Amino acid sequence: MSHYDVLTTLEQWETATAATDKPLFIFKHSTRCPISAAAFAAWKKWVNEHQESGIRQTLVHVVEHRPVSNAVAERTGITHASPQAILIVDGKSVWNASHWHITYDSLEEHLREHCGK
C-alpha cells in the first residue's frame, strides 16, 4: 500500500498546494539517476515508518512528468534538482535538500517536527 500520492498532472499539483491544513512534502525523483534511487529508498523508508505523520507525502517523477516538476520549481522558487526534497508548511517552503543531502536522518530531522500538525 502506498502512503504517498504521485503527482502526474498540473491539476493534481494545484490541488495539493491548495490544501494548507497539513504540511506538504514533495519528493522529486529521477528514475534515471542512481543518486535519486538512493534518496528515494531513504524517503520510502521514512514514509513507511511514519505512516501516521500527518504530512501529505507526494512524489513527482521529473522525467516522466516534467510540467509538474517545473511547476514545483516555479511555485516554490527553488531551482530544480533531482533528487529533491521540499517541505511546504502553510503555503511556504520551509526546508529543501537535494542529492546526497536527502538521507533518512535528514528527513527524520526536518520532517519529524511537523508530524501531527
Rosetta constraint file for C-alpha pairs under 8 A:
AtomPair CA 3 CA 47 HARMONIC 6.74 0.50
AtomPair CA 3 CA 48 HARMONIC 7.04 0.50
AtomPair CA 3 CA 51 HARMONIC 6.56 0.50
AtomPair CA 3 CA 57 HARMONIC 7.15 0.50
AtomPair CA 4 CA 47 HARMONIC 7.88 0.50
AtomPair CA 4 CA 56 HARMONIC 7.10 0.50
AtomPair CA 4 CA 57 HARMONIC 4.66 0.50
AtomPair CA 4 CA 58 HARMONIC 5.20 0.50
AtomPair CA 4 CA 59 HARMONIC 6.96 0.50
AtomPair CA 5 CA 57 HARMONIC 6.34 0.50
AtomPair CA 5 CA 58 HARMONIC 4.67 0.50
AtomPair CA 5 CA 59 HARMONIC 6.15 0.50
AtomPair CA 6 CA 58 HARMONIC 5.63 0.50
AtomPair CA 6 CA 59 HARMONIC 4.68 0.50
AtomPair CA 6 CA 60 HARMONIC 6.02 0.50
AtomPair CA 7 CA 12 HARMONIC 5.82 0.50
AtomPair CA 7 CA 13 HARMONIC 6.22 0.50
AtomPair CA 7 CA 58 HARMONIC 6.60 0.50
AtomPair CA 7 CA 59 HARMONIC 6.00 0.50
AtomPair CA 7 CA 60 HARMONIC 5.40 0.50
AtomPair CA 7 CA 61 HARMONIC 7.97 0.50
AtomPair CA 7 CA 68 HARMONIC 7.24 0.50
AtomPair CA 8 CA 12 HARMONIC 6.91 0.50
AtomPair CA 8 CA 13 HARMONIC 7.95 0.50
AtomPair CA 8 CA 60 HARMONIC 6.93 0.50
AtomPair CA 8 CA 61 HARMONIC 7.85 0.50
AtomPair CA 8 CA 65 HARMONIC 5.75 0.50
AtomPair CA 8 CA 68 HARMONIC 6.70 0.50
AtomPair CA 9 CA 13 HARMONIC 6.50 0.50
AtomPair CA 9 CA 65 HARMONIC 7.40 0.50
AtomPair CA 9 CA 67 HARMONIC 7.72 0.50
AtomPair CA 9 CA 68 HARMONIC 6.17 0.50
AtomPair CA 10 CA 14 HARMONIC 6.14 0.50
AtomPair CA 10 CA 67 HARMONIC 7.08 0.50
AtomPair CA 10 CA 68 HARMONIC 5.52 0.50
AtomPair CA 10 CA 71 HARMONIC 7.46 0.50
AtomPair CA 11 CA 15 HARMONIC 6.16 0.50
AtomPair CA 12 CA 16 HARMONIC 6.10 0.50
AtomPair CA 13 CA 17 HARMONIC 6.27 0.50
AtomPair CA 13 CA 68 HARMONIC 6.77 0.50
AtomPair CA 13 CA 71 HARMONIC 7.95 0.50
AtomPair CA 13 CA 72 HARMONIC 7.88 0.50
AtomPair CA 14 CA 18 HARMONIC 6.01 0.50
AtomPair CA 15 CA 19 HARMONIC 6.72 0.50
AtomPair CA 16 CA 24 HARMONIC 7.60 0.50
AtomPair CA 17 CA 24 HARMONIC 7.59 0.50
AtomPair CA 17 CA 91 HARMONIC 7.01 0.50
AtomPair CA 20 CA 24 HARMONIC 7.91 0.50
AtomPair CA 20 CA 89 HARMONIC 7.21 0.50
AtomPair CA 20 CA 90 HARMONIC 5.32 0.50
AtomPair CA 20 CA 91 HARMONIC 6.23 0.50
AtomPair CA 21 CA 90 HARMONIC 7.48 0.50
AtomPair CA 22 CA 54 HARMONIC 6.56 0.50
AtomPair CA 22 CA 55 HARMONIC 5.94 0.50
AtomPair CA 22 CA 56 HARMONIC 6.61 0.50
AtomPair CA 22 CA 89 HARMONIC 7.19 0.50
AtomPair CA 22 CA 90 HARMONIC 7.70 0.50
AtomPair CA 22 CA 117 HARMONIC 6.19 0.50
AtomPair CA 23 CA 54 HARMONIC 7.52 0.50
AtomPair CA 23 CA 55 HARMONIC 5.06 0.50
AtomPair CA 23 CA 56 HARMONIC 6.15 0.50
AtomPair CA 23 CA 87 HARMONIC 7.03 0.50
AtomPair CA 23 CA 88 HARMONIC 5.71 0.50
AtomPair CA 23 CA 89 HARMONIC 4.64 0.50
AtomPair CA 23 CA 90 HARMONIC 6.92 0.50
AtomPair CA 23 CA 114 HARMONIC 6.99 0.50
AtomPair CA 23 CA 117 HARMONIC 7.24 0.50
AtomPair CA 24 CA 55 HARMONIC 5.88 0.50
AtomPair CA 24 CA 56 HARMONIC 4.81 0.50
AtomPair CA 24 CA 57 HARMONIC 6.26 0.50
AtomPair CA 24 CA 58 HARMONIC 7.52 0.50
AtomPair CA 24 CA 87 HARMONIC 5.84 0.50
AtomPair CA 24 CA 88 HARMONIC 5.02 0.50
AtomPair CA 24 CA 89 HARMONIC 6.47 0.50
AtomPair CA 25 CA 55 HARMONIC 6.75 0.50
AtomPair CA 25 CA 56 HARMONIC 6.01 0.50
AtomPair CA 25 CA 57 HARMONIC 5.00 0.50
AtomPair CA 25 CA 58 HARMONIC 6.02 0.50
AtomPair CA 25 CA 85 HARMONIC 7.23 0.50
AtomPair CA 25 CA 86 HARMONIC 5.72 0.50
AtomPair CA 25 CA 87 HARMONIC 4.51 0.50
AtomPair CA 25 CA 88 HARMONIC 6.22 0.50
AtomPair CA 26 CA 57 HARMONIC 6.35 0.50
AtomPair CA 26 CA 58 HARMONIC 4.91 0.50
AtomPair CA 26 CA 59 HARMONIC 5.81 0.50
AtomPair CA 26 CA 60 HARMONIC 7.18 0.50
AtomPair CA 26 CA 84 HARMONIC 7.93 0.50
AtomPair CA 26 CA 85 HARMONIC 5.79 0.50
AtomPair CA 26 CA 86 HARMONIC 5.15 0.50
AtomPair CA 26 CA 87 HARMONIC 6.44 0.50
AtomPair CA 27 CA 40 HARMONIC 7.92 0.50
AtomPair CA 27 CA 43 HARMONIC 7.97 0.50
AtomPair CA 27 CA 57 HARMONIC 7.83 0.50
AtomPair CA 27 CA 58 HARMONIC 6.18 0.50
AtomPair CA 27 CA 59 HARMONIC 4.86 0.50
AtomPair CA 27 CA 60 HARMONIC 6.19 0.50
AtomPair CA 27 CA 83 HARMONIC 7.27 0.50
AtomPair CA 27 CA 84 HARMONIC 5.82 0.50
AtomPair CA 27 CA 85 HARMONIC 4.75 0.50
AtomPair CA 27 CA 86 HARMONIC 6.61 0.50
AtomPair CA 28 CA 59 HARMONIC 5.99 0.50
AtomPair CA 28 CA 60 HARMONIC 4.78 0.50
AtomPair CA 28 CA 61 HARMONIC 6.02 0.50
AtomPair CA 28 CA 62 HARMONIC 6.12 0.50
AtomPair CA 28 CA 69 HARMONIC 7.20 0.50
AtomPair CA 28 CA 81 HARMONIC 7.86 0.50
AtomPair CA 28 CA 82 HARMONIC 5.92 0.50
AtomPair CA 28 CA 83 HARMONIC 5.40 0.50
AtomPair CA 28 CA 84 HARMONIC 4.95 0.50
AtomPair CA 28 CA 85 HARMONIC 6.38 0.50
AtomPair CA 29 CA 36 HARMONIC 5.86 0.50
AtomPair CA 29 CA 37 HARMONIC 7.71 0.50
AtomPair CA 29 CA 40 HARMONIC 6.91 0.50
AtomPair CA 29 CA 59 HARMONIC 7.16 0.50
AtomPair CA 29 CA 60 HARMONIC 6.09 0.50
AtomPair CA 29 CA 61 HARMONIC 4.99 0.50
AtomPair CA 29 CA 62 HARMONIC 5.81 0.50
AtomPair CA 29 CA 82 HARMONIC 5.77 0.50
AtomPair CA 29 CA 83 HARMONIC 4.92 0.50
AtomPair CA 29 CA 84 HARMONIC 6.90 0.50
AtomPair CA 30 CA 36 HARMONIC 5.85 0.50
AtomPair CA 30 CA 37 HARMONIC 7.66 0.50
AtomPair CA 30 CA 61 HARMONIC 5.83 0.50
AtomPair CA 30 CA 62 HARMONIC 5.49 0.50
AtomPair CA 30 CA 63 HARMONIC 6.22 0.50
AtomPair CA 30 CA 82 HARMONIC 6.03 0.50
AtomPair CA 30 CA 83 HARMONIC 6.32 0.50
AtomPair CA 31 CA 36 HARMONIC 7.24 0.50
AtomPair CA 31 CA 37 HARMONIC 7.11 0.50
AtomPair CA 31 CA 61 HARMONIC 7.03 0.50
AtomPair CA 31 CA 63 HARMONIC 7.42 0.50
AtomPair CA 32 CA 36 HARMONIC 7.92 0.50
AtomPair CA 33 CA 37 HARMONIC 6.34 0.50
AtomPair CA 34 CA 38 HARMONIC 6.42 0.50
AtomPair CA 35 CA 39 HARMONIC 6.42 0.50
AtomPair CA 35 CA 83 HARMONIC 7.20 0.50
AtomPair CA 35 CA 99 HARMONIC 6.29 0.50
AtomPair CA 35 CA 100 HARMONIC 6.93 0.50
AtomPair CA 36 CA 40 HARMONIC 5.89 0.50
AtomPair CA 36 CA 82 HARMONIC 6.47 0.50
AtomPair CA 36 CA 83 HARMONIC 4.73 0.50
AtomPair CA 36 CA 99 HARMONIC 6.75 0.50
AtomPair CA 37 CA 41 HARMONIC 6.21 0.50
AtomPair CA 38 CA 42 HARMONIC 6.45 0.50
AtomPair CA 39 CA 43 HARMONIC 6.17 0.50
AtomPair CA 39 CA 83 HARMONIC 6.82 0.50
AtomPair CA 39 CA 99 HARMONIC 7.15 0.50
AtomPair CA 39 CA 100 HARMONIC 7.11 0.50
AtomPair CA 39 CA 102 HARMONIC 5.49 0.50
AtomPair CA 39 CA 103 HARMONIC 6.08 0.50
AtomPair CA 40 CA 44 HARMONIC 6.06 0.50
AtomPair CA 40 CA 83 HARMONIC 7.81 0.50
AtomPair CA 41 CA 45 HARMONIC 6.17 0.50
AtomPair CA 42 CA 46 HARMONIC 6.31 0.50
AtomPair CA 42 CA 102 HARMONIC 7.53 0.50
AtomPair CA 42 CA 103 HARMONIC 5.60 0.50
AtomPair CA 42 CA 104 HARMONIC 4.89 0.50
AtomPair CA 43 CA 47 HARMONIC 6.14 0.50
AtomPair CA 43 CA 102 HARMONIC 7.87 0.50
AtomPair CA 43 CA 103 HARMONIC 7.31 0.50
AtomPair CA 43 CA 104 HARMONIC 6.45 0.50
AtomPair CA 43 CA 107 HARMONIC 7.28 0.50
AtomPair CA 44 CA 48 HARMONIC 6.03 0.50
AtomPair CA 45 CA 49 HARMONIC 6.18 0.50
AtomPair CA 45 CA 104 HARMONIC 7.41 0.50
AtomPair CA 46 CA 50 HARMONIC 6.07 0.50
AtomPair CA 46 CA 104 HARMONIC 6.28 0.50
AtomPair CA 46 CA 107 HARMONIC 7.20 0.50
AtomPair CA 46 CA 108 HARMONIC 7.30 0.50
AtomPair CA 47 CA 51 HARMONIC 5.83 0.50
AtomPair CA 47 CA 57 HARMONIC 7.73 0.50
AtomPair CA 52 CA 116 HARMONIC 7.71 0.50
AtomPair CA 53 CA 112 HARMONIC 7.93 0.50
AtomPair CA 53 CA 114 HARMONIC 7.95 0.50
AtomPair CA 53 CA 115 HARMONIC 4.56 0.50
AtomPair CA 53 CA 116 HARMONIC 5.48 0.50
AtomPair CA 54 CA 115 HARMONIC 5.56 0.50
AtomPair CA 54 CA 116 HARMONIC 4.80 0.50
AtomPair CA 54 CA 117 HARMONIC 6.42 0.50
AtomPair CA 55 CA 114 HARMONIC 7.21 0.50
AtomPair CA 55 CA 115 HARMONIC 6.23 0.50
AtomPair CA 55 CA 116 HARMONIC 7.32 0.50
AtomPair CA 55 CA 117 HARMONIC 7.70 0.50
AtomPair CA 60 CA 65 HARMONIC 6.88 0.50
AtomPair CA 60 CA 68 HARMONIC 7.14 0.50
AtomPair CA 60 CA 69 HARMONIC 6.50 0.50
AtomPair CA 61 CA 65 HARMONIC 5.65 0.50
AtomPair CA 61 CA 66 HARMONIC 7.58 0.50
AtomPair CA 61 CA 69 HARMONIC 7.57 0.50
AtomPair CA 62 CA 66 HARMONIC 5.13 0.50
AtomPair CA 62 CA 68 HARMONIC 7.71 0.50
AtomPair CA 62 CA 69 HARMONIC 5.49 0.50
AtomPair CA 62 CA 82 HARMONIC 7.45 0.50
AtomPair CA 65 CA 69 HARMONIC 6.49 0.50
AtomPair CA 66 CA 70 HARMONIC 6.03 0.50
AtomPair CA 67 CA 71 HARMONIC 6.11 0.50
AtomPair CA 68 CA 72 HARMONIC 6.25 0.50
AtomPair CA 69 CA 73 HARMONIC 6.51 0.50
AtomPair CA 69 CA 80 HARMONIC 7.65 0.50
AtomPair CA 70 CA 74 HARMONIC 6.17 0.50
AtomPair CA 70 CA 80 HARMONIC 7.37 0.50
AtomPair CA 71 CA 75 HARMONIC 5.95 0.50
AtomPair CA 72 CA 76 HARMONIC 5.96 0.50
AtomPair CA 73 CA 77 HARMONIC 5.51 0.50
AtomPair CA 73 CA 78 HARMONIC 5.16 0.50
AtomPair CA 73 CA 79 HARMONIC 5.72 0.50
AtomPair CA 73 CA 80 HARMONIC 5.61 0.50
AtomPair CA 74 CA 78 HARMONIC 7.23 0.50
AtomPair CA 76 CA 92 HARMONIC 7.44 0.50
AtomPair CA 76 CA 93 HARMONIC 6.34 0.50
AtomPair CA 80 CA 84 HARMONIC 7.66 0.50
AtomPair CA 81 CA 98 HARMONIC 6.41 0.50
AtomPair CA 81 CA 99 HARMONIC 7.79 0.50
AtomPair CA 82 CA 98 HARMONIC 6.43 0.50
AtomPair CA 82 CA 99 HARMONIC 6.53 0.50
AtomPair CA 83 CA 98 HARMONIC 5.50 0.50
AtomPair CA 83 CA 99 HARMONIC 5.31 0.50
AtomPair CA 83 CA 102 HARMONIC 7.95 0.50
AtomPair CA 84 CA 96 HARMONIC 7.17 0.50
AtomPair CA 84 CA 97 HARMONIC 5.77 0.50
AtomPair CA 84 CA 98 HARMONIC 4.26 0.50
AtomPair CA 84 CA 99 HARMONIC 6.57 0.50
AtomPair CA 84 CA 102 HARMONIC 7.52 0.50
AtomPair CA 85 CA 95 HARMONIC 7.97 0.50
AtomPair CA 85 CA 96 HARMONIC 5.24 0.50
AtomPair CA 85 CA 97 HARMONIC 5.22 0.50
AtomPair CA 85 CA 98 HARMONIC 6.15 0.50
AtomPair CA 85 CA 102 HARMONIC 7.01 0.50
AtomPair CA 86 CA 93 HARMONIC 6.75 0.50
AtomPair CA 86 CA 94 HARMONIC 7.79 0.50
AtomPair CA 86 CA 95 HARMONIC 5.86 0.50
AtomPair CA 86 CA 96 HARMONIC 4.34 0.50
AtomPair CA 86 CA 97 HARMONIC 6.79 0.50
AtomPair CA 87 CA 93 HARMONIC 5.65 0.50
AtomPair CA 87 CA 94 HARMONIC 5.83 0.50
AtomPair CA 87 CA 95 HARMONIC 5.24 0.50
AtomPair CA 87 CA 96 HARMONIC 6.27 0.50
AtomPair CA 87 CA 111 HARMONIC 7.79 0.50
AtomPair CA 88 CA 92 HARMONIC 5.11 0.50
AtomPair CA 88 CA 93 HARMONIC 4.24 0.50
AtomPair CA 88 CA 94 HARMONIC 5.81 0.50
AtomPair CA 88 CA 95 HARMONIC 7.40 0.50
AtomPair CA 89 CA 93 HARMONIC 6.37 0.50
AtomPair CA 89 CA 94 HARMONIC 6.52 0.50
AtomPair CA 95 CA 110 HARMONIC 7.31 0.50
AtomPair CA 97 CA 101 HARMONIC 5.84 0.50
AtomPair CA 97 CA 102 HARMONIC 6.10 0.50
AtomPair CA 98 CA 102 HARMONIC 5.91 0.50
AtomPair CA 101 CA 106 HARMONIC 7.08 0.50
AtomPair CA 102 CA 106 HARMONIC 6.11 0.50
AtomPair CA 102 CA 107 HARMONIC 6.84 0.50
AtomPair CA 103 CA 107 HARMONIC 6.18 0.50
AtomPair CA 104 CA 108 HARMONIC 6.05 0.50
AtomPair CA 105 CA 109 HARMONIC 6.09 0.50
AtomPair CA 106 CA 110 HARMONIC 6.14 0.50
AtomPair CA 107 CA 111 HARMONIC 5.50 0.50
AtomPair CA 107 CA 112 HARMONIC 7.51 0.50
AtomPair CA 108 CA 112 HARMONIC 5.33 0.50
AtomPair CA 109 CA 113 HARMONIC 7.41 0.50
AtomPair CA 110 CA 114 HARMONIC 7.84 0.50
AtomPair CA 111 CA 115 HARMONIC 6.73 0.50
